[in-house]
Amino acid sequence: MSQSIKAKIIKISNRSERIKEFRLGENSGAPLPSFEPGAHIRVSMLEDDYRCYSLIEFAPNSAAPNEYRIAVQLEPEGEGGSRHMHDLAEGDLINIEPPRNDFVLNEKSPAILLAGGIGVTPMISMATRLKALGQNFEFHYAGRSADVMAYCDELTAAFGDRLHLHFDDDPETALNLEHLVQSLPDTHHLYFCGPPGMLEATKSLAGAAGIAADKIHFEVFSTPTTQDGDQPFEVELVSDGQVFTIPVGQTIVEVLDKAGVDIMFDCQRGDCGICQTDIVSGEPDHRDMVLSDDEKASGNVMQICVSRAKSARLVLDI
C-alpha cells in the first residue's frame, strides 16, 4: 500500500442537509501530490477500515496543490464511515493515501458526464478539465430534489448552459436516462457515477444501444458489504495448494494480502478489473461492476476484491 499522508482538516462546510465538504491540507504545510480528474483518495477509518472519496476541483489543478477538497454524504443505514467523517471537526488529523485514479478521463474526446447524487464529485473535476481544454461536453446532474443536491449554484456559475440539472420531483426536469443514453453521439464518451441502481441501468441501456465498451466509463463508490446468507468458504491456490478460509465480512483480497500472497489489486470496489482472476473450479458469487453478463455466466473469471463463492471451495489460478 502507498505511504500514508497525515492530513489536517482545514475547513468543513455544509453543502446540503446530509452532505459535508472537507478541505484537507498536509499537516506540515507541505504541498500535496497532484492528481488527474477522476482521482480519489482513501481516508483511513477506525479498525483498519477506509473509505474512498473523489477529489473535487473547480479550478485547474496545480502540480503541487495546497489542499484537497472532498464531499461526504451521511448514510444513516451505512456501515459507519460517513458517520465517522461527519463527526470530525476542523483541526482534526486524519490519515489519507495519495490519489489514485481508476476513472480516467479521455481528454481528446467529447464527453457526456452523468452524475447521480453524491456521484457528482468526480464529474466536477472532469468538467473543469474539459472546460479548460475547450473540449465539447455536457454535464447532467440528477437527484431526488434540489435541496438534497450539492454544488448546484457553483456548478451553474462554472459551467453555464453545459450543465443540466435534473430533479426527480419535477417532471419538467426529471432525467430521461433512456433518451440520454440512446442519443449519445458517436464521437462522445459516456462517464457516469451514482447509486448502484443508476449504474446498472445506465450500463444496461448503453449495452442495448450498442455503445462501444471503450466509450463507457463509470465509478463505483460503495465498498464491499455483507449480504444476507453470506457464509465462510475456502479458496485454494493452484500455484502451491495453500487453502485459505474467507470469513463473512472479509474479502478474498483482504485474506490473501494479509497472508503475504502476491496479488494485484487496486480499487477493492469491483470496478477497476485489476484483480480479475481465473477460476479453475467452484462456483463464484459475482458482485462486481466489471464483468459482462456472459462473463459472469461462464464462471471462468471473477473479481476477487468483492465477489464471494456459492460453493464451499473455489480453486483459483493464483
C-alpha positions in Angstrom: 0.0 0.0 0.0 1.1 3.6 -0.6 2.7 5.6 2.2 0.0 7.5 4.1 -0.2 11.3 4.4 -1.1 12.9 7.7 -3.7 15.5 6.7 -5.3 18.2 8.7 -9.0 19.2 8.2 -8.7 22.9 7.3 -12.4 23.6 6.8 -15.8 21.8 6.9 -18.8 23.2 5.1 -22.4 22.1 4.9 -23.4 21.5 1.3 -26.8 20.1 2.0 -28.6 18.5 4.9 -26.6 15.3 4.5 -23.5 16.4 2.6 -20.4 18.0 4.2 -17.4 19.3 2.3 -13.9 18.8 3.8 -10.8 20.8 2.8 -7.7 18.9 3.7 -4.1 20.1 3.9 -0.8 18.3 4.6 -0.3 18.7 8.4 3.3 20.1 8.0 2.1 22.6 5.4 4.0 20.9 2.6 2.3 20.6 -0.9 0.2 17.6 -1.6 0.7 15.2 -4.6 -1.0 16.3 -7.8 -3.9 14.3 -9.3 -5.9 14.0 -12.5 -9.6 14.3 -13.0 -11.5 11.3 -11.7 -8.9 10.6 -9.0 -9.8 9.7 -5.4 -8.1 9.4 -2.0 -8.5 6.7 0.6 -9.3 8.0 4.1 -8.4 5.7 7.0 -11.2 4.9 9.4 -11.2 3.1 12.7 -10.3 -0.6 12.9 -8.1 -0.6 9.8 -11.0 0.3 7.6 -11.0 3.0 4.9 -13.4 4.9 2.5 -12.7 6.4 -0.9 -13.7 9.9 -1.8 -13.3 11.6 -5.2 -11.2 14.8 -5.4 -13.1 18.0 -6.4 -11.6 20.8 -8.4 -13.5 23.9 -9.7 -10.2 25.4 -11.0 -7.4 23.7 -13.0 -5.3 21.5 -10.6 -1.8 22.8 -9.8 1.2 20.5 -9.9 1.5 20.8 -6.1 -1.9 21.6 -4.6 -2.0 23.0 -1.0 -5.3 21.3 -0.2 -7.7 18.5 -1.3 -11.4 19.0 -1.4 -13.8 16.1 -0.9 -17.5 15.8 0.0 -19.1 13.1 2.2 -22.8 12.2 2.2 -24.2 10.9 5.5 -25.6 7.4 5.1 -27.7 6.6 8.2 -28.1 3.0 7.0 -24.4 2.6 6.1 -21.5 0.9 7.9 -20.4 4.0 9.8 -17.8 5.5 7.5 -19.9 8.6 6.7 -20.9 9.0 10.3 -17.2 8.9 11.3 -16.4 11.6 8.8 -19.4 13.8 9.8 -18.3 13.6 13.5 -14.9 15.1 12.7 -14.1 18.7 13.4 -11.9 21.4 11.9 -8.3 20.9 13.1 -8.6 17.1 13.4 -5.9 15.0 11.8 -6.7 12.0 9.5 -4.5 9.6 7.5 -5.0 9.5 3.8 -3.3 7.8 0.9 -2.0 9.6 -2.2 -4.5 10.0 -5.0 -5.3 7.0 -7.2 -7.3 7.1 -10.5 -9.4 4.3 -11.7 -11.8 6.7 -13.6 -9.5 8.2 -16.2 -10.8 11.0 -18.4 -10.1 10.8 -22.2 -9.3 14.5 -22.8 -9.1 14.1 -26.6 -12.8 13.2 -27.0 -16.1 15.0 -26.4 -18.0 13.7 -23.3 -21.3 13.3 -21.7 -20.9 13.4 -17.9 -23.7 11.9 -15.9 -23.9 12.2 -12.1 -26.5 10.9 -9.6 -26.5 12.3 -6.1 -23.0 12.3 -4.4 -21.7 10.8 -7.6 -21.3 14.4 -8.8 -17.9 14.8 -7.1 -15.6 13.2 -9.7 -17.6 14.8 -12.5 -16.8 18.3 -11.3 -13.1 17.8 -11.8 -13.7 16.2 -15.2 -15.9 19.1 -16.3 -13.3 21.6 -15.0 -10.6 20.0 -17.1 -12.7 19.7 -20.3 -13.8 23.3 -20.0 -10.1 24.4 -19.6 -9.2 22.5 -22.7 -12.1 23.9 -24.7 -13.4 20.4 -25.2 -17.1 19.7 -26.0 -19.1 18.2 -23.2 -22.5 18.1 -21.4 -22.8 17.7 -17.7 -26.0 16.1 -16.4 -26.6 16.0 -12.6 -29.7 14.2 -11.2 -31.1 13.9 -7.7 -34.3 13.5 -5.8 -34.8 17.2 -5.3 -32.9 20.4 -5.4 -32.5 20.7 -1.7 -30.6 17.4 -1.3 -28.1 18.1 -4.1 -24.7 19.8 -3.5 -23.0 22.5 -5.5 -25.9 23.4 -7.8 -25.2 27.1 -7.7 -21.4 26.7 -8.1 -21.9 24.3 -11.0 -24.3 26.7 -12.7 -21.8 29.5 -12.4 -18.9 27.4 -13.6 -20.5 25.5 -16.5 -23.5 27.6 -17.6 -25.6 26.0 -20.3 -23.4 22.9 -20.5 -24.9 21.9 -17.1 -28.3 20.2 -17.0 -29.9 19.8 -13.5 -32.5 17.0 -13.2 -34.8 16.8 -10.2 -36.9 13.7 -9.7 -39.7 15.7 -8.1 -40.1 18.0 -11.1 -41.5 16.3 -14.2 -40.1 19.1 -16.5 -36.5 18.4 -15.4 -36.5 14.8 -14.3 -33.8 12.7 -16.0 -34.8 10.7 -19.0 -32.0 8.2 -18.8 -33.0 6.1 -21.7 -33.2 9.1 -24.1 -29.8 10.4 -22.8 -28.0 7.2 -23.4 -29.7 6.3 -26.7 -28.9 9.8 -28.1 -25.2 9.7 -27.2 -23.3 11.0 -30.3 -20.9 8.5 -31.9 -18.0 10.9 -31.2 -18.7 11.1 -27.4 -17.6 9.1 -24.4 -20.0 8.5 -21.6 -18.9 8.9 -18.0 -21.3 8.1 -15.1 -21.2 7.9 -11.3 -24.0 7.5 -8.8 -26.1 5.0 -6.9 -25.8 1.3 -7.8 -29.3 1.2 -9.4 -28.4 4.1 -11.7 -25.1 2.5 -12.7 -26.7 -0.8 -13.5 -29.5 0.9 -15.5 -27.0 3.0 -17.4 -24.7 0.1 -18.2 -27.7 -1.9 -19.5 -29.0 0.9 -21.7 -25.5 1.6 -23.0 -25.1 -2.1 -23.9 -28.5 -2.2 -25.6 -27.7 1.0 -27.6 -24.6 -0.7 -28.9 -22.2 1.8 -27.4 -18.6 0.5 -27.7 -17.2 -0.7 -24.4 -14.2 1.6 -24.6 -16.5 4.6 -24.6 -18.3 3.6 -21.4 -16.7 4.7 -18.1 -18.1 4.5 -14.6 -17.1 4.8 -11.0 -18.4 2.8 -8.0 -18.3 4.5 -4.6 -19.5 1.6 -2.4 -17.2 -0.7 -0.5 -17.9 -4.5 -0.1 -20.8 -5.1 2.2 -22.0 -8.3 3.9 -25.2 -9.7 2.4 -27.9 -11.9 4.0 -26.9 -15.5 3.6 -23.2 -15.0 3.3 -21.2 -18.0 4.5 -17.5 -18.7 5.0 -15.8 -20.5 2.1 -12.4 -21.8 1.1 -10.0 -20.6 -1.5 -7.3 -23.0 -2.9 -4.4 -21.6 -4.8 -3.2 -23.6 -7.8 0.4 -22.4 -7.5 1.2 -24.1 -4.2 -2.0 -25.8 -2.9 -2.5 -23.4 0.0 -6.0 -23.2 1.3 -7.5 -20.1 3.0 -10.8 -19.7 4.7 -12.6 -16.5 3.7 -14.9 -15.5 6.6 -18.0 -13.5 6.5 -17.2 -9.8 6.4 -13.8 -10.2 4.7 -12.8 -10.5 1.0 -10.5 -12.8 -0.8 -8.1 -10.0 -1.5 -8.0 -9.0 2.2 -7.3 -12.5 3.4 -4.7 -13.3 0.8 -2.9 -9.9 1.1 -2.7 -10.3 4.9 -1.2 -13.7 4.4 1.5 -12.3 2.2 0.3 -13.7 -1.1 1.5 -11.6 -4.1 -1.7 -10.5 -5.8 -2.6 -7.5 -8.0 -5.4 -5.3 -6.8 -6.4 -1.6 -6.6 -9.9 -0.2 -6.1 -11.3 -3.0 -3.9 -14.8 -1.9 -5.0 -15.2 -4.2 -8.0 -14.9 -1.6 -10.8 -11.3 -1.4 -12.0 -10.8 -5.0 -13.1 -7.2 -5.3 -11.9 -7.8 -8.2 -9.6 -9.6 -10.3 -12.2 -8.6 -14.0 -11.6 -9.2 -17.2 -13.5 -11.4 -19.8 -11.8 -10.2 -23.5 -12.0 -13.2 -24.9 -10.2 -16.0 -23.9 -7.9 -19.0 -21.5 -8.3 -18.4 -17.8 -7.8 -20.9 -15.3 -6.4 -20.3 -12.3 -8.6 -20.7 -8.8 -7.0 -18.6 -6.6 -9.3 -19.4 -4.0 -11.9 -16.8 -5.0 -14.4 -17.8 -8.4 -15.9 -20.5 -8.7 -18.6 -23.5 -11.0 -18.1 -21.9 -13.5 -20.4 -18.6 -13.5 -18.5 -20.4 -13.9 -15.2 -22.5 -16.8 -16.6 -19.3 -18.6 -17.8 -18.0 -18.9 -14.3 -14.4 -18.7 -15.6 -13.2 -15.5 -14.1 -14.0 -13.3 -11.1 -13.1 -10.1 -9.3 -11.6 -11.3 -6.0 -11.9 -7.9 -4.3 -15.7 -8.1 -3.9 -17.0 -11.4 -5.2 -17.5 -14.5 -3.0 -18.4 -18.1 -3.6 -21.6 -20.1 -3.8 -19.7 -23.3 -3.5 -17.8 -24.5 -0.4 -14.5 -24.0 -2.2 -13.0 -22.0 -5.1 -9.8 -23.1 -6.8 -8.2 -20.1 -8.3 -5.3 -19.7 -10.7 -3.1 -17.8 -8.3 
